[in-house]
């Protein structure tokens, strides 16, 4: 089932970046070598606090 991993980012990660990294449908509308405006915005301005998954980040 596509998109299963994308819907559950780990704590401390940006939900939008996680989805854009693992769900191919997000970038399906883009042309060859065309940049995603939302991805570029996060690379330039950073991750907005409201998109960071709450919880403690750790290995265990």
Predicted model as a PDB file, atoms N, CA, C, CB and O in Angstrom, pLDDT in the B-factor column:
MODEL        1                                                                  
ATOM      1  N   UNK A   1       0.833  -1.181   0.000  1.00 46.00           N  
ATOM      2  CA  UNK A   1       0.000   0.000   0.000  1.00 46.00           C  
ATOM      3  C   UNK A   1       0.878   1.245   0.000  1.00 46.00           C  
ATOM      4  CB  UNK A   1      -0.948  -0.003   1.208  1.00 46.00           C  
ATOM      5  O   UNK A   1       1.591   1.469   0.978  1.00 46.00           O  
ATOM      6  N   UNK A   2       0.862   2.060  -1.038  1.00 53.00           N  
ATOM      7  CA  UNK A   2       1.702   3.246  -1.094  1.00 53.00           C  
ATOM      8  C   UNK A   2       1.243   4.290  -0.093  1.00 53.00           C  
ATOM      9  CB  UNK A   2       1.701   3.829  -2.494  1.00 53.00           C  
ATOM     10  O   UNK A   2       0.048   4.465   0.145  1.00 53.00           O  
ATOM     11  N   UNK A   3       2.210   4.979   0.486  1.00 46.00           N  
ATOM     12  CA  UNK A   3       1.893   6.065   1.392  1.00 46.00           C  
ATOM     13  C   UNK A   3       1.760   5.666   2.849  1.00 46.00           C  
ATOM     14  CB  UNK A   3       0.653   6.700   0.961  1.00 46.00           C  
ATOM     15  O   UNK A   3       1.524   6.534   3.689  1.00 46.00           O  
ATOM     16  N   UNK A   4       1.900   4.395   3.186  1.00 51.00           N  
ATOM     17  CA  UNK A   4       1.733   3.961   4.564  1.00 51.00           C  
ATOM     18  C   UNK A   4       2.818   4.550   5.450  1.00 51.00           C  
ATOM     19  CB  UNK A   4       1.748   2.439   4.651  1.00 51.00           C  
ATOM     20  O   UNK A   4       2.521   5.066   6.527  1.00 51.00           O  
ATOM     21  N   UNK A   5       4.066   4.483   5.017  1.00 51.00           N  
ATOM     22  CA  UNK A   5       5.169   5.038   5.794  1.00 51.00           C  
ATOM     23  C   UNK A   5       5.043   6.554   5.883  1.00 51.00           C  
ATOM     24  CB  UNK A   5       6.522   4.648   5.172  1.00 51.00           C  
ATOM     25  O   UNK A   5       5.329   7.139   6.928  1.00 51.00           O  
ATOM     26  N   UNK A   6       4.624   7.182   4.815  1.00 52.00           N  
ATOM     27  CA  UNK A   6       4.562   8.638   4.762  1.00 52.00           C  
ATOM     28  C   UNK A   6       3.559   9.216   5.738  1.00 52.00           C  
ATOM     29  CB  UNK A   6       4.224   9.087   3.375  1.00 52.00           C  
ATOM     30  O   UNK A   6       3.689  10.374   6.134  1.00 52.00           O  
ATOM     31  N   UNK A   7       2.568   8.446   6.134  1.00 65.00           N  
ATOM     32  CA  UNK A   7       1.546   8.975   7.008  1.00 65.00           C  
ATOM     33  C   UNK A   7       1.935   8.930   8.483  1.00 65.00           C  
ATOM     34  CB  UNK A   7       0.278   8.224   6.799  1.00 65.00           C  
ATOM     35  O   UNK A   7       1.201   9.455   9.320  1.00 65.00           O  
ATOM     36  N   UNK A   8       3.054   8.324   8.820  1.00 81.00           N  
ATOM     37  CA  UNK A   8       3.442   8.219  10.222  1.00 81.00           C  
ATOM     38  C   UNK A   8       4.900   8.605  10.434  1.00 81.00           C  
ATOM     39  CB  UNK A   8       3.203   6.807  10.726  1.00 81.00           C  
ATOM     40  O   UNK A   8       5.741   7.739  10.673  1.00 81.00           O  
ATOM     41  N   UNK A   9       5.206   9.899  10.350  1.00 87.00           N  
ATOM     42  CA  UNK A   9       6.590  10.323  10.594  1.00 87.00           C  
ATOM     43  C   UNK A   9       6.946  10.170  12.072  1.00 87.00           C  
ATOM     44  CB  UNK A   9       6.796  11.788  10.145  1.00 87.00           C  
ATOM     45  O   UNK A   9       6.073  10.284  12.932  1.00 87.00           O  
ATOM     46  N   UNK A  10       8.205   9.916  12.369  1.00 87.00           N  
ATOM     47  CA  UNK A  10       8.616   9.766  13.768  1.00 87.00           C  
ATOM     48  C   UNK A  10       8.622  11.114  14.488  1.00 87.00           C  
ATOM     49  CB  UNK A  10      10.007   9.120  13.849  1.00 87.00           C  
ATOM     50  O   UNK A  10       8.669  12.162  13.845  1.00 87.00           O  
ATOM     51  N   UNK A  11       8.573  11.088  15.815  1.00 89.00           N  
ATOM     52  CA  UNK A  11       8.623  12.326  16.592  1.00 89.00           C  
ATOM     53  C   UNK A  11       9.865  13.141  16.268  1.00 89.00           C  
ATOM     54  CB  UNK A  11       8.582  12.016  18.082  1.00 89.00           C  
ATOM     55  O   UNK A  11      10.950  12.593  16.075  1.00 89.00           O  
ATOM     56  N   UNK A  12       9.695  14.439  16.211  1.00 89.00           N  
ATOM     57  CA  UNK A  12      10.802  15.345  15.940  1.00 89.00           C  
ATOM     58  C   UNK A  12      11.035  15.621  14.471  1.00 89.00           C  
ATOM     59  CB  UNK A  12      12.038  14.800  16.527  1.00 89.00           C  
ATOM     60  O   UNK A  12      11.860  16.469  14.130  1.00 89.00           O  
ATOM     61  N   UNK A  13      10.332  14.928  13.592  1.00 90.00           N  
ATOM     62  CA  UNK A  13      10.497  15.114  12.150  1.00 90.00           C  
ATOM     63  C   UNK A  13       9.394  16.022  11.603  1.00 90.00           C  
ATOM     64  CB  UNK A  13      10.484  13.748  11.420  1.00 90.00           C  
ATOM     65  O   UNK A  13       8.309  16.114  12.179  1.00 90.00           O  
ATOM     66  N   UNK A  14       9.679  16.678  10.505  1.00 93.00           N  
ATOM     67  CA  UNK A  14       8.705  17.526   9.821  1.00 93.00           C  
ATOM     68  C   UNK A  14       7.753  16.624   9.028  1.00 93.00           C  
ATOM     69  CB  UNK A  14       9.418  18.566   8.878  1.00 93.00           C  
ATOM     70  O   UNK A  14       8.192  15.847   8.180  1.00 93.00           O  
ATOM     71  N   UNK A  15       6.464  16.729   9.306  1.00 93.00           N  
ATOM     72  CA  UNK A  15       5.473  15.877   8.650  1.00 93.00           C  
ATOM     73  C   UNK A  15       5.438  16.116   7.143  1.00 93.00           C  
ATOM     74  CB  UNK A  15       4.088  16.120   9.248  1.00 93.00           C  
ATOM     75  O   UNK A  15       5.281  15.169   6.372  1.00 93.00           O  
ATOM     76  N   UNK A  16       5.582  17.360   6.720  1.00 93.00           N  
ATOM     77  CA  UNK A  16       5.553  17.660   5.287  1.00 93.00           C  
ATOM     78  C   UNK A  16       6.775  17.086   4.584  1.00 93.00           C  
ATOM     79  CB  UNK A  16       5.477  19.174   5.058  1.00 93.00           C  
ATOM     80  O   UNK A  16       6.639  16.475   3.523  1.00 93.00           O  
ATOM     81  N   UNK A  17       7.941  17.264   5.138  1.00 93.00           N  
ATOM     82  CA  UNK A  17       9.166  16.736   4.516  1.00 93.00           C  
ATOM     83  C   UNK A  17       9.133  15.217   4.466  1.00 93.00           C  
ATOM     84  CB  UNK A  17      10.415  17.211   5.282  1.00 93.00           C  
ATOM     85  O   UNK A  17       9.558  14.611   3.483  1.00 93.00           O  
ATOM     86  N   UNK A  18       8.623  14.601   5.537  1.00 92.00           N  
ATOM     87  CA  UNK A  18       8.525  13.144   5.580  1.00 92.00           C  
ATOM     88  C   UNK A  18       7.627  12.645   4.451  1.00 92.00           C  
ATOM     89  CB  UNK A  18       7.984  12.673   6.949  1.00 92.00           C  
ATOM     90  O   UNK A  18       7.971  11.693   3.750  1.00 92.00           O  
ATOM     91  N   UNK A  19       6.479  13.290   4.281  1.00 92.00           N  
ATOM     92  CA  UNK A  19       5.548  12.874   3.231  1.00 92.00           C  
ATOM     93  C   UNK A  19       6.143  13.109   1.847  1.00 92.00           C  
ATOM     94  CB  UNK A  19       4.218  13.625   3.365  1.00 92.00           C  
ATOM     95  O   UNK A  19       6.009  12.262   0.963  1.00 92.00           O  
ATOM     96  N   UNK A  20       6.792  14.241   1.656  1.00 93.00           N  
ATOM     97  CA  UNK A  20       7.384  14.550   0.357  1.00 93.00           C  
ATOM     98  C   UNK A  20       8.535  13.598   0.026  1.00 93.00           C  
ATOM     99  CB  UNK A  20       7.879  15.998   0.334  1.00 93.00           C  
ATOM    100  O   UNK A  20       8.812  13.349  -1.147  1.00 93.00           O  
ATOM    101  N   UNK A  21       9.198  13.071   1.038  1.00 92.00           N  
ATOM    102  CA  UNK A  21      10.313  12.151   0.806  1.00 92.00           C  
ATOM    103  C   UNK A  21       9.849  10.737   0.477  1.00 92.00           C  
ATOM    104  CB  UNK A  21      11.212  12.117   2.021  1.00 92.00           C  
ATOM    105  O   UNK A  21      10.528  10.026  -0.265  1.00 92.00           O  
ATOM    106  N   UNK A  22       8.702  10.315   1.014  1.00 90.00           N  
ATOM    107  CA  UNK A  22       8.301   8.915   0.885  1.00 90.00           C  
ATOM    108  C   UNK A  22       7.045   8.664   0.066  1.00 90.00           C  
ATOM    109  CB  UNK A  22       8.104   8.353   2.220  1.00 90.00           C  
ATOM    110  O   UNK A  22       6.733   7.508  -0.220  1.00 90.00           O  
ATOM    111  N   UNK A  23       6.315   9.696  -0.320  1.00 90.00           N  
ATOM    112  CA  UNK A  23       5.085   9.505  -1.084  1.00 90.00           C  
ATOM    113  C   UNK A  23       5.279  10.055  -2.499  1.00 90.00           C  
ATOM    114  CB  UNK A  23       3.880  10.200  -0.380  1.00 90.00           C  
ATOM    115  O   UNK A  23       5.329  11.269  -2.693  1.00 90.00           O  
ATOM    116  N   UNK A  24       5.388   9.172  -3.473  1.00 90.00           N  
ATOM    117  CA  UNK A  24       5.659   9.582  -4.859  1.00 90.00           C  
ATOM    118  C   UNK A  24       4.545  10.429  -5.472  1.00 90.00           C  
ATOM    119  CB  UNK A  24       5.877   8.360  -5.714  1.00 90.00           C  
ATOM    120  O   UNK A  24       4.795  11.212  -6.389  1.00 90.00           O  
ATOM    121  N   UNK A  25       3.327  10.277  -4.974  1.00 93.00           N  
ATOM    122  CA  UNK A  25       2.198  11.013  -5.526  1.00 93.00           C  
ATOM    123  C   UNK A  25       2.308  12.519  -5.302  1.00 93.00           C  
ATOM    124  CB  UNK A  25       0.917  10.505  -4.922  1.00 93.00           C  
ATOM    125  O   UNK A  25       1.726  13.304  -6.051  1.00 93.00           O  
ATOM    126  N   UNK A  26       3.046  12.919  -4.284  1.00 93.00           N  
ATOM    127  CA  UNK A  26       3.185  14.339  -3.966  1.00 93.00           C  
ATOM    128  C   UNK A  26       3.863  15.090  -5.108  1.00 93.00           C  
ATOM    129  CB  UNK A  26       3.982  14.521  -2.668  1.00 93.00           C  
ATOM    130  O   UNK A  26       3.470  16.210  -5.435  1.00 93.00           O  
ATOM    131  N   UNK A  27       4.870  14.482  -5.710  1.00 94.00           N  
ATOM    132  CA  UNK A  27       5.631  15.148  -6.772  1.00 94.00           C  
ATOM    133  C   UNK A  27       5.251  14.675  -8.172  1.00 94.00           C  
ATOM    134  CB  UNK A  27       7.104  14.926  -6.557  1.00 94.00           C  
ATOM    135  O   UNK A  27       5.941  14.991  -9.141  1.00 94.00           O  
ATOM    136  N   UNK A  28       4.166  13.927  -8.283  1.00 94.00           N  
ATOM    137  CA  UNK A  28       3.770  13.368  -9.577  1.00 94.00           C  
ATOM    138  C   UNK A  28       3.419  14.448 -10.601  1.00 94.00           C  
ATOM    139  CB  UNK A  28       2.586  12.439  -9.396  1.00 94.00           C  
ATOM    140  O   UNK A  28       3.565  14.230 -11.804  1.00 94.00           O  
ATOM    141  N   UNK A  29       2.962  15.599 -10.138  1.00 94.00           N  
ATOM    142  CA  UNK A  29       2.556  16.665 -11.059  1.00 94.00           C  
ATOM    143  C   UNK A  29       3.735  17.476 -11.598  1.00 94.00           C  
ATOM    144  CB  UNK A  29       1.589  17.593 -10.366  1.00 94.00           C  
ATOM    145  O   UNK A  29       3.569  18.263 -12.530  1.00 94.00           O  
ATOM    146  N   UNK A  30       4.919  17.289 -11.021  1.00 95.00           N  
ATOM    147  CA  UNK A  30       6.084  18.065 -11.438  1.00 95.00           C  
ATOM    148  C   UNK A  30       6.702  17.496 -12.709  1.00 95.00           C  
ATOM    149  CB  UNK A  30       7.126  18.101 -10.321  1.00 95.00           C  
ATOM    150  O   UNK A  30       6.637  16.294 -12.967  1.00 95.00           O  
ATOM    151  N   UNK A  31       7.295  18.376 -13.487  1.00 94.00           N  
ATOM    152  CA  UNK A  31       7.978  17.955 -14.700  1.00 94.00           C  
ATOM    153  C   UNK A  31       9.361  17.425 -14.388  1.00 94.00           C  
ATOM    154  CB  UNK A  31       8.070  19.103 -15.685  1.00 94.00           C  
ATOM    155  O   UNK A  31       9.796  17.434 -13.236  1.00 94.00           O  
ATOM    156  N   UNK A  32      10.044  16.967 -15.411  1.00 91.00           N  
ATOM    157  CA  UNK A  32      11.393  16.428 -15.285  1.00 91.00           C  
ATOM    158  C   UNK A  32      12.323  17.483 -14.703  1.00 91.00           C  
ATOM    159  CB  UNK A  32      11.917  15.941 -16.649  1.00 91.00           C  
ATOM    160  O   UNK A  32      12.437  18.580 -15.250  1.00 91.00           O  
ATOM    161  N   UNK A  33      12.981  17.162 -13.611  1.00 92.00           N  
ATOM    162  CA  UNK A  33      13.934  18.031 -12.920  1.00 92.00           C  
ATOM    163  C   UNK A  33      13.324  19.349 -12.458  1.00 92.00           C  
ATOM    164  CB  UNK A  33      15.102  18.315 -13.817  1.00 92.00           C  
ATOM    165  O   UNK A  33      14.042  20.334 -12.288  1.00 92.00           O  
ATOM    166  N   UNK A  34      12.022  19.380 -12.255  1.00 95.00           N  
ATOM    167  CA  UNK A  34      11.343  20.571 -11.751  1.00 95.00           C  
ATOM    168  C   UNK A  34      11.331  20.511 -10.219  1.00 95.00           C  
ATOM    169  CB  UNK A  34       9.882  20.676 -12.325  1.00 95.00           C  
ATOM    170  O   UNK A  34      10.998  19.482  -9.633  1.00 95.00           O  
ATOM    171  N   UNK A  35      11.695  21.615  -9.586  1.00 95.00           N  
ATOM    172  CA  UNK A  35      11.741  21.661  -8.126  1.00 95.00           C  
ATOM    173  C   UNK A  35      10.349  21.844  -7.537  1.00 95.00           C  
ATOM    174  CB  UNK A  35      12.659  22.789  -7.657  1.00 95.00           C  
ATOM    175  O   UNK A  35       9.515  22.561  -8.092  1.00 95.00           O  
ATOM    176  N   UNK A  36      10.112  21.196  -6.422  1.00 95.00           N  
ATOM    177  CA  UNK A  36       8.864  21.345  -5.697  1.00 95.00           C  
ATOM    178  C   UNK A  36       8.946  22.644  -4.880  1.00 95.00           C  
ATOM    179  CB  UNK A  36       8.588  20.097  -4.774  1.00 95.00           C  
ATOM    180  O   UNK A  36       9.853  22.788  -4.060  1.00 95.00           O  
ATOM    181  N   UNK A  37       8.028  23.583  -5.083  1.00 95.00           N  
ATOM    182  CA  UNK A  37       8.087  24.854  -4.350  1.00 95.00           C  
ATOM    183  C   UNK A  37       8.022  24.682  -2.829  1.00 95.00           C  
ATOM    184  CB  UNK A  37       6.956  25.748  -4.797  1.00 95.00           C  
ATOM    185  O   UNK A  37       8.673  25.427  -2.097  1.00 95.00           O  
ATOM    186  N   UNK A  38       7.250  23.715  -2.352  1.00 95.00           N  
ATOM    187  CA  UNK A  38       7.153  23.495  -0.913  1.00 95.00           C  
ATOM    188  C   UNK A  38       8.461  22.960  -0.340  1.00 95.00           C  
ATOM    189  CB  UNK A  38       6.016  22.531  -0.604  1.00 95.00           C  
ATOM    190  O   UNK A  38       8.866  23.356   0.753  1.00 95.00           O  
ATOM    191  N   UNK A  39       9.121  22.066  -1.066  1.00 95.00           N  
ATOM    192  CA  UNK A  39      10.407  21.528  -0.619  1.00 95.00           C  
ATOM    193  C   UNK A  39      11.475  22.621  -0.614  1.00 95.00           C  
ATOM    194  CB  UNK A  39      10.845  20.356  -1.520  1.00 95.00           C  
ATOM    195  O   UNK A  39      12.271  22.713   0.320  1.00 95.00           O  
ATOM    196  N   UNK A  40      11.488  23.433  -1.643  1.00 95.00           N  
ATOM    197  CA  UNK A  40      12.463  24.527  -1.727  1.00 95.00           C  
ATOM    198  C   UNK A  40      12.239  25.508  -0.574  1.00 95.00           C  
ATOM    199  CB  UNK A  40      12.356  25.262  -3.098  1.00 95.00           C  
ATOM    200  O   UNK A  40      13.200  25.994   0.021  1.00 95.00           O  
ATOM    201  N   UNK A  41      10.981  25.800  -0.259  1.00 95.00           N  
ATOM    202  CA  UNK A  41      10.665  26.705   0.845  1.00 95.00           C  
ATOM    203  C   UNK A  41      11.217  26.174   2.160  1.00 95.00           C  
ATOM    204  CB  UNK A  41       9.152  26.910   0.954  1.00 95.00           C  
ATOM    205  O   UNK A  41      11.762  26.941   2.955  1.00 95.00           O  
ATOM    206  N   UNK A  42      11.084  24.872   2.400  1.00 93.00           N  
ATOM    207  CA  UNK A  42      11.607  24.299   3.637  1.00 93.00           C  
ATOM    208  C   UNK A  42      13.124  24.287   3.653  1.00 93.00           C  
ATOM    209  CB  UNK A  42      11.081  22.891   3.827  1.00 93.00           C  
ATOM    210  O   UNK A  42      13.722  24.406   4.722  1.00 93.00           O  
ATOM    211  N   UNK A  43      13.765  24.148   2.501  1.00 93.00           N  
ATOM    212  CA  UNK A  43      15.231  24.188   2.453  1.00 93.00           C  
ATOM    213  C   UNK A  43      15.740  25.594   2.742  1.00 93.00           C  
ATOM    214  CB  UNK A  43      15.741  23.712   1.080  1.00 93.00           C  
ATOM    215  O   UNK A  43      16.803  25.760   3.341  1.00 93.00           O  
ATOM    216  N   UNK A  44      14.989  26.601   2.319  1.00 95.00           N  
ATOM    217  CA  UNK A  44      15.432  27.987   2.486  1.00 95.00           C  
ATOM    218  C   UNK A  44      15.048  28.545   3.852  1.00 95.00           C  
ATOM    219  CB  UNK A  44      14.841  28.864   1.386  1.00 95.00           C  
ATOM    220  O   UNK A  44      15.887  29.125   4.541  1.00 95.00           O  
ATOM    221  N   UNK A  45      13.792  28.375   4.249  1.00 94.00           N  
ATOM    222  CA  UNK A  45      13.304  29.014   5.477  1.00 94.00           C  
ATOM    223  C   UNK A  45      13.245  28.093   6.683  1.00 94.00           C  
ATOM    224  CB  UNK A  45      11.949  29.574   5.238  1.00 94.00           C  
ATOM    225  O   UNK A  45      13.045  28.565   7.802  1.00 94.00           O  
ATOM    226  N   UNK A  46      13.412  26.809   6.489  1.00 93.00           N  
ATOM    227  CA  UNK A  46      13.354  25.866   7.609  1.00 93.00           C  
ATOM    228  C   UNK A  46      11.961  25.283   7.777  1.00 93.00           C  
ATOM    229  CB  UNK A  46      13.785  26.548   8.900  1.00 93.00           C  
ATOM    230  O   UNK A  46      11.067  25.515   6.963  1.00 93.00           O  
ATOM    231  N   UNK A  47      11.801  24.530   8.838  1.00 91.00           N  
ATOM    232  CA  UNK A  47      10.539  23.830   9.096  1.00 91.00           C  
ATOM    233  C   UNK A  47       9.700  24.630  10.074  1.00 91.00           C  
ATOM    234  CB  UNK A  47      10.795  22.406   9.643  1.00 91.00           C  
ATOM    235  O   UNK A  47      10.184  24.982  11.150  1.00 91.00           O  
ATOM    236  N   UNK A  48       8.440  24.928   9.724  1.00 91.00           N  
ATOM    237  CA  UNK A  48       7.570  25.632  10.665  1.00 91.00           C  
ATOM    238  C   UNK A  48       7.274  24.740  11.882  1.00 91.00           C  
ATOM    239  CB  UNK A  48       6.247  26.061   9.969  1.00 91.00           C  
ATOM    240  O   UNK A  48       7.100  23.531  11.731  1.00 91.00           O  
ATOM    241  N   UNK A  49       7.218  25.314  13.051  1.00 92.00           N  
ATOM    242  CA  UNK A  49       6.994  24.522  14.270  1.00 92.00           C  
ATOM    243  C   UNK A  49       5.706  23.703  14.251  1.00 92.00           C  
ATOM    244  CB  UNK A  49       6.973  25.433  15.461  1.00 92.00           C  
ATOM    245  O   UNK A  49       5.656  22.629  14.851  1.00 92.00           O  
ATOM    246  N   UNK A  50       4.679  24.180  13.583  1.00 92.00           N  
ATOM    247  CA  UNK A  50       3.407  23.459  13.586  1.00 92.00           C  
ATOM    248  C   UNK A  50       3.446  22.176  12.736  1.00 92.00           C  
ATOM    249  CB  UNK A  50       2.303  24.375  13.080  1.00 92.00           C  
ATOM    250  O   UNK A  50       2.523  21.364  12.809  1.00 92.00           O  
ATOM    251  N   UNK A  51       4.497  21.987  11.937  1.00 92.00           N  
ATOM    252  CA  UNK A  51       4.619  20.770  11.136  1.00 92.00           C  
ATOM    253  C   UNK A  51       5.530  19.716  11.767  1.00 92.00           C  
ATOM    254  CB  UNK A  51       5.135  21.118   9.769  1.00 92.00           C  
ATOM    255  O   UNK A  51       5.629  18.601  11.255  1.00 92.00           O  
ATOM    256  N   UNK A  52       6.197  20.057  12.875  1.00 91.00           N  
ATOM    257  CA  UNK A  52       7.074  19.108  13.547  1.00 91.00           C  
ATOM    258  C   UNK A  52       6.217  18.178  14.408  1.00 91.00           C  
ATOM    259  CB  UNK A  52       8.148  19.847  14.413  1.00 91.00           C  
ATOM    260  O   UNK A  52       5.413  18.640  15.217  1.00 91.00           O  
ATOM    261  N   UNK A  53       6.392  16.882  14.232  1.00 90.00           N  
ATOM    262  CA  UNK A  53       5.629  15.894  14.993  1.00 90.00           C  
ATOM    263  C   UNK A  53       6.073  15.958  16.453  1.00 90.00           C  
ATOM    264  CB  UNK A  53       5.824  14.452  14.410  1.00 90.00           C  
ATOM    265  O   UNK A  53       7.261  15.840  16.750  1.00 90.00           O  
ATOM    266  N   UNK A  54       5.107  16.145  17.369  1.00 90.00           N  
ATOM    267  CA  UNK A  54       5.475  16.223  18.777  1.00 90.00           C  
ATOM    268  C   UNK A  54       5.920  14.875  19.326  1.00 90.00           C  
ATOM    269  CB  UNK A  54       4.313  16.748  19.589  1.00 90.00           C  
ATOM    270  O   UNK A  54       5.603  13.820  18.777  1.00 90.00           O  
ATOM    271  N   UNK A  55       6.657  14.941  20.414  1.00 83.00           N  
ATOM    272  CA  UNK A  55       7.123  13.722  21.056  1.00 83.00           C  
ATOM    273  C   UNK A  55       8.627  13.751  21.212  1.00 83.00           C  
ATOM    274  CB  UNK A  55       6.697  12.494  20.259  1.00 83.00           C  
ATOM    275  O   UNK A  55       9.313  14.613  20.662  1.00 83.00           O  
ATOM    276  N   UNK A  56       9.119  12.808  21.962  1.00 73.00           N  
ATOM    277  CA  UNK A  56      10.555  12.727  22.196  1.00 73.00           C  
ATOM    278  C   UNK A  56      11.230  11.971  21.076  1.00 73.00           C  
ATOM    279  CB  UNK A  56      10.850  12.059  23.536  1.00 73.00           C  
ATOM    280  O   UNK A  56      10.760  10.916  20.648  1.00 73.00           O  
ATOM    281  N   UNK A  57      12.310  12.506  20.614  1.00 64.00           N  
ATOM    282  CA  UNK A  57      13.072  11.858  19.553  1.00 64.00           C  
ATOM    283  C   UNK A  57      14.193  11.045  20.179  1.00 64.00           C  
ATOM    284  CB  UNK A  57      13.638  12.901  18.550  1.00 64.00           C  
ATOM    285  O   UNK A  57      14.940  11.551  21.016  1.00 64.00           O  
ATOM    286  N   UNK A  58      14.310   9.796  19.780  1.00 63.00           N  
ATOM    287  CA  UNK A  58      15.366   8.946  20.333  1.00 63.00           C  
ATOM    288  C   UNK A  58      15.419   7.610  19.624  1.00 63.00           C  
ATOM    289  CB  UNK A  58      15.156   8.733  21.826  1.00 63.00           C  
ATOM    290  O   UNK A  58      14.569   7.301  18.789  1.00 63.00           O  
ATOM    291  N   UNK A  59      16.409   6.833  19.960  1.00 64.00           N  
ATOM    292  CA  UNK A  59      16.577   5.538  19.316  1.00 64.00           C  
ATOM    293  C   UNK A  59      15.748   4.455  20.000  1.00 64.00           C  
ATOM    294  CB  UNK A  59      18.043   5.143  19.314  1.00 64.00           C  
ATOM    295  O   UNK A  59      15.458   3.435  19.374  1.00 64.00           O  
ATOM    296  N   UNK A  60      15.358   4.637  21.253  1.00 60.00           N  
ATOM    297  CA  UNK A  60      14.586   3.617  21.951  1.00 60.00           C  
ATOM    298  C   UNK A  60      13.409   4.182  22.649  1.00 60.00           C  
ATOM    299  CB  UNK A  60      15.429   2.897  22.924  1.00 60.00           C  
ATOM    300  O   UNK A  60      12.656   3.445  23.286  1.00 60.00           O  
TER     301      UNK A  60                                                      
ENDMDL                                                                          
END                                                                             
